[in-house]
Amino acid sequence: LREPGLNLRVIQLFRDPRAVHNSRLKAKQALLRESIQVLRSRQRAEPRGPPRQHLLLPPPLLGGARPPPGPQHRAEHFLGGALEVICQGWLGDLLLARRAPAWLRRRYTQLRYEDLVREPRAQLRRLLRFAGLPVPPAMEAFVVNMTRGADYSSERPFLISARDAREAIHAWRERLSRQQVRQVEAACGEAMSLLAY
């Protein structure tokens, strides 16, 4: 970041953890291996000593015990644990950005997915202005098309196509149980508060 020849800028994208959890549950089999890798990275990073309580992952899973029977339960437990690790990472990033010196804060900005979906043109302009780049009309049209398409498909989470992304913002409200929402909010509450979710 201090290398003057690079003029590096960092844009960090965030999304409501409840929506992230909903998306990850829909694609649970595709994300199972990634979730296990995320959990292993946390185990390597945690200091030795008494295990911490993990809100989205039952403690026995971290101690080497087997997850509940059935691939469905196994995948959901690993996905929940991975989301908790992701939220902890976000919290660390957010706190670091707040405590950073002014020269670093000028090179870092955040973008919430929901803001991009609600105001695609304004957010694109803000990001390109931050990066010191012009706003080509074709790029503006592309962003609007990708976020305001006629379709919405929640069944194919990795399909990249023009769709009405506004539908995705609150899809978690219809799909997650109250218990799932409470667990995500408990595990990710600090980061959610800093991001105004």
Disulfide bonds with the S-S distance in Angstrom:
Cys87-Cys188 2.11
